[in-house]
């Protein structure tokens, strides 16, 4: 029996975020420590198997309310369904015939929820990779990030393109979302994506909160509205973020890690000037900086990333951030040998 198994990984923004949604520039890296996996195998009809997040039995109404707060009303099934629907529409629009064999599909994920590691898009991308292999349809790699984003937009999930780009390309990627870098691939809008050698990276840590989280749409509060209404502070901040990413690219190429750490800190300082941040998130950054490490948000909130000097500093990071309820890991960017 044909069995197709595909994974997509968590990700972390290193510099420039959140300017990816505002014609900016970013650098992001894949985090192979966490993943979403989709398994698809031929079946007599199309069958989507519920996973752990797709609960329908609860201990109490309070348990139900907490589950919806964490996972939404549909868990991951809605992501799989929407991906299949958009894939069918993509093929129909291009006159690509799909064979009539059906399949059963199931997913699982260990990506921490709602801390900015892009767990939803990992499920979507894993599903898409299974569908492309099952039907023998190849969506160009450059167009896949926007396809994934379109699925999330259909579901009303607030998202930026950066996360989907790094999950598609993996490794370490510098991205330019300037409209002048925009171009069409297979009728889908793409931008400028440059893969960088992950060996250029200095020692990095990633820390995420064990119990507190915040949905992306809450974190991004009114920044979009302020930007669209011409708020000079927000517009200037987005240009500043883009400049930090461009300078960070040069710092990586020169292996100027002192400058890179300073840029990471500056990214956070500017971000804090325009966002109303929860105290538990700022405490994470303060705790990391107290150890001498650089720190800023790796995504929409709940996860921070930064540079550290040596193992002694990493141990201090683990101890200090544990007092905030956070876990610390070393992000795995390259596949295991």
C-alpha positions in Angstrom: 0.0 0.0 0.0 1.3 3.5 -0.9 2.2 5.5 2.2 3.4 9.0 2.0 4.9 10.7 5.0 6.0 14.4 5.0 7.2 16.8 7.7 7.5 20.5 8.0 9.4 22.2 10.9 9.0 25.0 13.3 10.7 28.3 12.5 12.2 31.4 14.1 12.6 34.9 12.9 16.1 36.1 13.5 16.0 39.7 12.3 13.6 42.1 10.6 10.3 40.7 11.8 7.5 41.7 11.7 8.3 43.8 8.6 7.6 40.9 6.3 3.9 41.9 6.3 4.9 45.6 5.6 7.2 45.4 2.5 10.2 44.9 4.7 13.1 42.4 4.9 13.8 39.5 7.3 16.1 36.7 8.1 14.6 33.5 9.5 15.8 30.0 10.3 14.2 26.5 10.5 13.9 24.8 13.9 14.1 21.1 13.4 13.6 20.4 17.1 9.9 20.6 16.5 7.8 19.4 13.6 4.4 18.6 12.1 4.0 15.3 10.2 1.3 14.3 7.8 0.8 10.7 6.7 -1.3 10.0 3.6 -2.2 6.5 2.2 -4.6 5.3 -0.4 -8.1 4.6 0.9 -11.5 3.9 -0.5 -12.8 7.4 0.2 -11.3 10.7 1.5 -10.9 10.3 5.2 -9.3 12.9 7.6 -8.4 11.3 10.9 -8.7 13.5 14.0 -5.6 14.0 16.1 -5.1 15.0 19.7 -6.0 18.6 19.1 -9.4 17.7 17.6 -11.1 16.8 20.8 -14.9 16.3 21.1 -15.1 15.0 24.7 -14.3 17.3 27.6 -14.3 16.9 31.4 -16.3 20.1 31.9 -17.4 23.3 30.2 -14.3 25.0 31.6 -12.1 22.3 29.9 -13.9 22.9 26.6 -13.5 26.7 26.9 -9.7 26.3 27.6 -9.4 23.9 24.7 -11.0 26.3 22.3 -8.8 29.1 23.6 -5.7 27.1 22.8 -6.7 25.3 19.6 -9.6 27.1 18.1 -12.9 25.4 17.2 -11.5 22.8 14.8 -8.0 21.9 15.9 -5.9 20.9 13.0 -8.6 19.2 10.8 -9.7 22.6 9.4 -6.0 23.2 8.3 -6.0 19.8 6.4 -9.4 20.4 4.9 -8.6 23.9 3.7 -5.3 22.8 2.2 -7.0 20.0 0.2 -9.7 22.5 -1.0 -7.1 25.1 -2.1 -5.0 22.4 -3.8 -8.0 21.2 -5.8 -8.8 24.9 -6.8 -5.1 25.4 -7.8 -5.2 22.4 -10.1 -8.6 23.3 -11.5 -7.5 26.8 -12.3 -4.6 25.4 -14.3 -6.4 22.6 -16.0 -4.5 19.9 -14.1 -6.5 16.7 -13.9 -6.3 14.7 -10.7 -6.6 10.9 -10.7 -9.7 9.4 -9.0 -7.9 7.4 -6.3 -8.8 8.5 -2.7 -6.8 8.7 0.5 -6.9 8.8 4.2 -4.8 11.4 5.9 -3.7 12.0 9.5 -1.4 14.5 11.2 0.5 14.9 14.4 2.6 17.7 15.7 4.9 18.6 18.6 5.3 22.2 17.8 4.4 24.3 20.9 1.1 26.1 20.4 0.6 29.8 20.0 4.1 30.9 20.9 5.1 32.1 17.4 6.7 28.9 15.9 4.2 28.6 13.1 2.6 25.3 14.0 -0.5 25.9 11.8 1.5 26.5 8.6 3.7 23.4 9.3 0.6 21.2 9.2 -0.6 22.9 6.0 2.8 22.5 4.3 3.1 18.9 5.3 -0.3 18.2 3.9 0.6 20.1 0.7 3.8 18.0 0.3 1.7 14.8 0.6 -0.8 15.9 -1.9 1.8 16.9 -4.5 3.4 13.5 -4.3 0.1 11.6 -4.3 -1.2 13.4 -7.4 2.2 13.9 -9.1 1.6 17.7 -9.2 4.6 20.0 -8.5 3.8 23.5 -7.3 7.0 25.5 -7.9 9.0 25.9 -4.6 9.0 29.7 -4.9 5.2 29.8 -5.1 4.5 27.4 -2.2 4.9 30.0 0.6 2.1 32.1 -0.9 -0.1 29.0 -1.4 0.3 28.2 2.3 -0.4 31.7 3.3 -3.6 31.7 1.1 -4.9 28.7 3.1 -4.4 30.5 6.4 -6.0 33.7 5.1 -9.0 31.6 4.0 -9.3 30.4 7.6 -8.9 33.9 9.0 -5.5 33.2 10.6 -3.4 36.3 10.9 0.0 35.4 9.3 3.0 36.8 7.5 4.8 35.4 4.5 8.2 35.0 6.2 7.2 32.0 8.2 6.0 30.1 5.2 9.1 31.0 3.2 11.5 29.5 5.7 9.4 26.4 6.2 9.4 25.8 2.5 13.1 26.5 1.9 14.4 25.4 5.3 17.9 26.2 6.5 18.6 30.0 6.8 17.0 32.5 4.4 17.2 36.2 3.8 14.0 37.6 2.4 13.2 40.9 0.6 9.5 41.8 0.5 9.9 45.1 -1.3 7.3 45.4 -4.0 10.1 45.9 -6.5 11.3 42.3 -5.6 7.8 41.0 -6.3 7.2 38.8 -9.4 4.8 36.1 -10.5 5.6 32.4 -10.6 2.9 30.2 -12.0 0.5 33.1 -11.5 1.4 33.4 -7.8 3.1 36.4 -6.2 6.7 35.8 -5.0 9.5 37.9 -3.6 13.2 37.8 -3.3 14.4 34.8 -1.2 18.2 34.1 -0.7 19.3 31.0 1.0 22.3 31.5 3.3 24.7 28.9 4.7 23.6 27.9 8.2 27.2 27.4 9.1 27.4 31.3 9.2 25.2 31.3 12.3 26.8 31.9 15.8 25.6 29.9 18.8 21.9 30.6 19.1 19.3 29.8 21.8 15.6 29.6 21.6 13.3 30.0 24.6 9.6 29.6 24.8 7.1 29.8 27.6 5.9 26.6 29.1 2.3 27.6 29.9 1.5 31.1 28.6 0.8 31.8 25.0 -1.0 34.3 22.8 -2.7 33.9 19.5 -0.9 35.7 16.6 -4.0 37.9 15.9 -3.9 39.2 19.5 -0.2 39.9 19.4 -0.4 42.0 16.2 -3.2 44.1 17.8 -3.7 47.4 15.9 -0.4 47.7 14.1 -1.9 46.9 10.7 -4.5 49.6 11.2 -2.0 52.1 12.3 0.3 51.3 9.3 -2.6 51.6 6.8 -3.7 54.9 8.4 -0.2 56.4 7.9 1.1 56.3 11.5 4.6 57.7 11.1 6.0 55.8 14.1 4.8 52.4 12.8 6.0 53.2 9.2 9.4 54.3 10.4 9.7 51.2 12.6 9.0 48.9 9.7 11.7 50.6 7.6 14.0 50.3 10.6 13.3 46.5 10.9 14.1 46.0 7.2 17.4 47.9 7.6 18.3 45.7 10.5 17.8 42.5 8.4 19.9 43.9 5.6 22.7 44.8 8.1 22.3 41.4 9.8 22.9 39.6 6.4 26.2 41.5 6.0 27.1 40.8 9.7 26.5 37.0 9.1 28.6 37.0 5.9 31.4 38.7 7.8 30.8 36.6 10.9 30.6 39.8 12.9 28.6 38.2 15.8 29.0 41.2 18.1 27.2 43.3 15.6 24.6 40.6 15.0 23.8 40.4 18.7 23.5 44.2 18.9 21.1 44.2 15.9 18.9 41.5 17.5 18.7 43.7 20.7 17.8 46.7 18.6 15.1 44.8 16.8 13.4 44.1 20.1 13.8 47.7 21.4 12.1 49.1 18.3 9.4 46.5 18.5 8.7 47.3 22.1 8.3 51.0 21.2 5.3 50.3 19.0 3.7 47.3 20.6 1.9 46.9 23.9 3.7 43.8 25.2 2.5 41.6 28.0 4.8 41.7 31.1 5.5 37.9 30.9 7.0 38.4 27.5 9.2 41.3 28.4 10.4 39.4 31.4 11.7 36.7 29.2 13.8 39.2 27.2 15.0 40.9 30.4 16.0 37.6 31.9 18.1 36.6 28.8 19.7 40.0 28.6 20.7 39.8 32.3 22.9 36.9 31.3 24.7 38.9 28.7 22.8 37.3 25.7 21.0 39.1 23.0 17.2 38.6 22.7 14.1 39.5 20.8 11.0 37.8 19.7 11.3 34.9 17.2 7.7 35.3 16.1 4.4 36.7 17.3 5.2 36.4 21.0 5.9 33.7 23.5 9.3 32.7 22.0 12.5 34.6 22.0 15.8 34.0 20.2 19.3 35.4 20.5 23.0 34.8 20.6 25.2 33.7 23.5 28.9 33.5 23.9 29.8 30.1 25.5 28.4 27.1 27.3 28.7 28.9 30.7 26.4 31.6 29.4 24.0 29.0 28.0 23.7 27.4 31.4 23.0 30.7 33.0 20.3 31.4 30.3 18.7 28.0 31.1 18.7 28.8 34.8 17.5 32.4 34.6 14.8 31.8 32.0 13.4 28.8 34.0 12.4 31.4 36.7 10.0 32.9 34.1 8.5 29.5 33.3 10.4 29.2 30.0 12.2 26.3 28.4 15.5 26.9 26.5 16.8 24.9 23.6 19.5 25.1 21.0 17.7 25.3 17.6 18.7 22.6 15.2 18.9 24.3 11.8 20.6 21.6 9.7 19.6 17.9 9.4 21.4 15.5 11.7 24.4 13.9 10.0 
